[in-house]
């Protein structure tokens, strides 16, 4: 029970900071100078920075931490809906370095992969996941967080939060348009594409009215067919992780949405195979 509460708490925090945001209200509250065109990014709360840099279990946080996250999110909503600030500094540092082998863009399922399975992110494997994000937010930051890094391959995993409606209701056609736009941008820059299935979820605790167990297989079927039609690599994490009634198997994630370390380790060989396939495509 304790591990389930911890998983739920971290997932809640992902929603709070992952919806995207940043404003003068936060800057003034924290004593920083007002935001400007020259300096558009607010300083994130200290506890959030610790979570970003954690290895293994996330650090403990308090009610004050959650309140700070909420203020930060309110600022970001007003100033940085796609959360371009999240990786801006890291991207500038990488710009002069070697070309990455692969960049993973996605939501909290991608972001948490680096924290819970850090050995995966070595030898040019770069994580650009942001908790709570939907496909339109990923599309807006695709230039900065993927193309500008010049990877050989991009791994795109999106859809969980579209189905949850984090940025409003997402019709099937709108999700497909966003995926196709990211693929088109990648191919125009010589970047090979891995399309990842949406992992299983029976329910979303933050959006109980959603019916993910029905929509996820439908969207995954489209992703698979689209990848086949356009010569892309498709990786099926769903089948490896799915349990009863279309949900995430409990041994792979206690909060019913986000994989645990064991869940990511079940995904790792599938990722390795997909990356080798993508790199071998002409």
C-alpha positions as CSV (number, residue, x, y, z in Angstrom):
1,X,0.0,0.0,0.0
2,X,2.8,2.4,0.8
3,X,4.5,1.9,-2.6
4,X,1.1,2.5,-4.3
5,X,0.7,5.8,-2.4
6,X,4.2,6.8,-3.3
7,X,3.6,6.0,-7.0
8,X,0.3,8.0,-6.9
9,X,2.0,10.9,-5.3
10,X,4.7,11.1,-7.9
11,X,2.1,10.8,-10.7
12,X,0.1,13.6,-9.1
13,X,3.3,15.7,-9.0
14,X,3.9,14.9,-12.7
15,X,0.5,16.3,-13.5
16,X,1.1,19.5,-11.5
17,X,4.4,20.3,-13.1
18,X,3.9,18.6,-16.4
19,X,1.0,20.6,-17.7
20,X,3.5,23.2,-18.8
21,X,3.8,26.9,-17.6
22,X,6.0,30.2,-16.3
23,X,5.1,33.9,-15.4
24,X,6.1,37.1,-13.6
25,X,3.8,35.9,-10.8
26,X,6.2,33.1,-10.0
27,X,9.3,35.2,-10.6
28,X,8.2,37.9,-8.2
29,X,7.1,35.4,-5.6
30,X,10.5,33.7,-5.7
31,X,12.4,37.0,-5.7
32,X,13.6,36.6,-9.3
33,X,13.5,39.5,-11.8
34,X,10.4,39.7,-14.0
35,X,10.4,37.5,-17.1
36,X,11.2,39.1,-20.4
37,X,11.9,38.2,-24.1
38,X,15.6,38.0,-23.2
39,X,15.0,35.8,-20.1
40,X,11.6,34.0,-20.6
41,X,12.2,31.1,-18.3
42,X,11.4,31.2,-14.5
43,X,13.6,29.3,-12.0
44,X,11.9,26.0,-11.1
45,X,11.3,25.1,-7.5
46,X,14.2,23.5,-5.8
47,X,12.3,20.3,-5.1
48,X,11.5,20.0,-8.8
49,X,15.1,20.3,-9.7
50,X,15.9,17.5,-7.3
51,X,13.3,15.3,-8.9
52,X,14.8,15.9,-12.3
53,X,18.2,14.9,-11.2
54,X,17.2,11.9,-9.0
55,X,18.3,8.4,-9.7
56,X,16.1,5.5,-8.6
57,X,13.4,6.5,-6.2
58,X,12.2,10.1,-6.4
59,X,13.1,12.4,-3.5
60,X,10.5,13.0,-0.8
61,X,8.5,16.2,-1.0
62,X,6.1,18.1,1.2
63,X,2.8,19.9,0.9
64,X,4.8,23.1,0.5
65,X,6.6,21.4,-2.5
66,X,3.3,20.6,-4.1
67,X,2.1,24.2,-3.6
68,X,5.3,25.5,-5.2
69,X,4.8,23.1,-8.2
70,X,1.2,24.4,-8.5
71,X,2.4,28.0,-8.6
72,X,5.1,27.1,-11.1
73,X,2.5,25.4,-13.3
74,X,0.2,28.4,-13.2
75,X,3.2,30.6,-14.4
76,X,4.0,28.1,-17.2
77,X,0.4,28.0,-18.4
78,X,0.5,31.7,-18.9
79,X,4.0,31.9,-20.5
80,X,5.2,28.6,-21.8
81,X,2.3,26.2,-22.7
82,X,4.5,23.7,-24.5
83,X,7.2,23.9,-21.8
84,X,10.1,24.9,-24.0
85,X,12.0,26.1,-21.0
86,X,12.3,22.6,-19.5
87,X,15.2,21.5,-21.6
88,X,16.4,24.8,-23.1
89,X,19.6,25.0,-21.1
90,X,20.5,21.3,-21.7
91,X,19.9,21.7,-25.4
92,X,22.3,24.7,-25.6
93,X,24.9,22.6,-23.8
94,X,24.5,19.7,-26.2
95,X,24.5,21.9,-29.3
96,X,28.3,21.9,-29.6
97,X,28.7,18.2,-28.7
98,X,28.5,15.0,-30.7
99,X,25.3,14.1,-32.5
100,X,23.0,12.0,-30.3
101,X,22.1,8.4,-31.4
102,X,18.5,8.8,-30.4
103,X,16.2,11.3,-28.7
104,X,13.1,10.1,-26.9
105,X,10.2,12.6,-26.9
106,X,7.1,12.0,-24.9
107,X,5.2,12.6,-21.6
108,X,5.9,11.4,-18.0
109,X,6.2,7.8,-19.2
110,X,9.2,8.8,-21.2
111,X,10.5,11.3,-18.5
112,X,10.3,8.7,-15.7
113,X,12.3,6.2,-17.8
114,X,15.5,8.1,-17.2
115,X,14.9,8.3,-13.5
116,X,13.8,4.7,-12.9
117,X,16.1,3.1,-15.5
118,X,19.1,5.5,-15.8
119,X,21.4,2.9,-17.4
120,X,19.3,3.1,-20.5
121,X,20.3,6.8,-21.1
122,X,24.0,6.5,-22.1
123,X,25.9,6.3,-25.3
124,X,23.9,9.0,-27.0
125,X,20.4,8.1,-25.8
126,X,18.7,11.3,-24.8
127,X,15.5,11.7,-22.8
128,X,13.1,14.6,-23.7
129,X,10.0,13.5,-21.8
130,X,7.8,16.0,-19.9
131,X,5.1,14.8,-17.5
132,X,1.5,15.6,-18.4
133,X,2.2,16.5,-22.0
134,X,0.0,15.9,-25.0
135,X,0.9,15.5,-28.7
136,X,0.3,19.2,-29.6
137,X,2.7,20.3,-26.9
138,X,5.3,17.8,-28.1
139,X,4.8,19.0,-31.7
140,X,5.5,22.6,-30.6
141,X,8.8,21.7,-29.0
142,X,9.8,19.2,-31.7
143,X,12.1,21.7,-33.3
144,X,14.0,22.6,-30.1
145,X,14.0,19.3,-28.3
146,X,14.6,16.9,-31.3
147,X,15.6,18.5,-34.6
148,X,18.0,21.0,-33.2
149,X,19.9,18.2,-31.4
150,X,20.5,16.4,-34.8
151,X,19.8,12.8,-33.6
152,X,20.0,9.9,-36.0
153,X,16.7,8.5,-34.6
154,X,13.7,9.9,-32.8
155,X,11.5,7.8,-30.5
156,X,8.0,9.3,-30.3
157,X,5.7,8.1,-27.5
158,X,2.5,10.1,-27.2
159,X,-1.2,9.6,-26.6
160,X,-1.8,8.8,-22.9
161,X,-2.5,12.4,-22.0
162,X,-4.4,13.1,-25.3
163,X,-6.9,10.4,-24.3
164,X,-7.0,11.8,-20.8
165,X,-7.8,15.3,-22.2
166,X,-5.0,17.1,-20.4
167,X,-5.1,20.0,-22.9
168,X,-8.8,19.5,-24.0
169,X,-10.7,16.8,-25.8
170,X,-8.6,15.2,-28.6
171,X,-10.5,13.6,-31.5
172,X,-8.8,10.7,-33.2
173,X,-8.0,12.8,-36.3
174,X,-6.3,15.5,-34.3
175,X,-4.0,13.0,-32.6
176,X,-3.1,11.5,-36.0
177,X,-2.4,14.9,-37.5
178,X,0.1,15.7,-34.7
179,X,1.9,12.4,-35.0
180,X,2.1,12.8,-38.8
181,X,3.4,16.3,-38.4
182,X,6.2,15.1,-36.1
183,X,7.1,12.3,-38.5
184,X,7.2,14.7,-41.5
185,X,9.4,17.1,-39.6
186,X,11.8,14.3,-38.6
187,X,12.0,12.9,-42.1
188,X,12.6,16.3,-43.6
189,X,15.7,16.5,-41.5
190,X,17.0,13.1,-42.2
191,X,16.0,11.7,-38.8
192,X,14.7,8.1,-38.7
193,X,11.5,7.5,-36.7
194,X,10.4,5.0,-34.1
195,X,6.7,5.2,-33.3
196,X,6.0,3.7,-29.9
197,X,2.7,2.2,-28.8
198,X,0.8,3.9,-26.0
199,X,1.3,1.8,-22.9
200,X,-1.8,0.2,-21.3
201,X,-4.1,1.9,-18.8
202,X,-7.5,0.7,-17.6
203,X,-8.3,4.1,-16.0
204,X,-6.8,7.5,-15.3
205,X,-7.1,8.4,-11.6
206,X,-7.0,12.2,-12.5
207,X,-9.6,11.8,-15.2
208,X,-12.0,9.0,-14.2
209,X,-14.5,9.7,-16.9
210,X,-12.0,8.7,-19.6
211,X,-12.1,5.2,-21.1
212,X,-8.5,4.5,-22.0
213,X,-8.8,0.8,-22.2
214,X,-10.9,1.1,-25.3
215,X,-9.2,4.0,-27.1
216,X,-5.6,2.9,-26.5
217,X,-5.8,-0.3,-28.6
218,X,-7.5,1.6,-31.3
219,X,-4.9,4.3,-31.5
220,X,-2.1,1.7,-31.3
221,X,-3.6,-0.1,-34.2
222,X,-3.4,3.1,-36.2
223,X,0.2,3.8,-35.1
224,X,1.2,0.3,-36.2
225,X,-0.5,0.6,-39.6
226,X,0.9,4.2,-40.2
227,X,4.4,3.0,-39.3
228,X,4.1,0.1,-41.8
229,X,2.7,2.3,-44.5
230,X,5.4,4.9,-44.2
231,X,8.4,2.6,-43.6
232,X,8.8,3.5,-39.9
233,X,9.8,1.3,-37.0
234,X,6.9,0.5,-34.6
235,X,7.7,-0.7,-31.1
236,X,4.9,-2.5,-29.2
237,X,5.3,-1.9,-25.5
238,X,1.5,-2.4,-24.9
239,X,1.5,-6.1,-25.4
240,X,4.5,-6.6,-23.0
241,X,2.8,-4.5,-20.2
242,X,-0.9,-5.2,-20.5
243,X,-2.8,-7.1,-17.9
244,X,-6.5,-7.7,-17.0
245,X,-9.1,-5.6,-18.7
246,X,-6.6,-3.6,-20.7
247,X,-4.8,-2.2,-17.6
248,X,-1.1,-2.0,-16.7
249,X,0.0,-5.2,-15.0
250,X,0.5,-4.4,-11.3
251,X,4.0,-5.8,-11.2
252,X,5.0,-3.3,-13.9
253,X,3.5,-0.2,-12.2
254,X,1.6,0.3,-9.0
255,X,-0.2,3.6,-10.0
256,X,-1.9,1.9,-13.0
257,X,-0.4,4.3,-15.6
258,X,3.4,4.8,-15.1
259,X,5.8,1.8,-15.4
260,X,7.9,0.9,-12.4
261,X,11.6,0.0,-12.8
262,X,10.5,-3.5,-13.6
263,X,8.2,-2.2,-16.2
264,X,10.9,-0.2,-17.9
265,X,13.2,-3.2,-17.8
266,X,10.5,-5.1,-19.6
267,X,10.5,-2.4,-22.2
268,X,14.3,-2.2,-22.6
269,X,14.8,-5.1,-25.0
270,X,12.0,-4.0,-27.2
271,X,13.6,-0.5,-27.3
272,X,17.0,-2.0,-28.2
273,X,15.5,-4.1,-31.0
274,X,13.5,-1.1,-32.4
275,X,16.5,1.2,-32.3
276,X,18.7,-1.4,-34.1
277,X,15.9,-1.8,-36.7
278,X,15.5,2.0,-37.2
279,X,19.3,2.5,-37.6
280,X,19.4,-0.2,-40.2
281,X,16.7,1.4,-42.3
282,X,17.8,3.2,-45.5
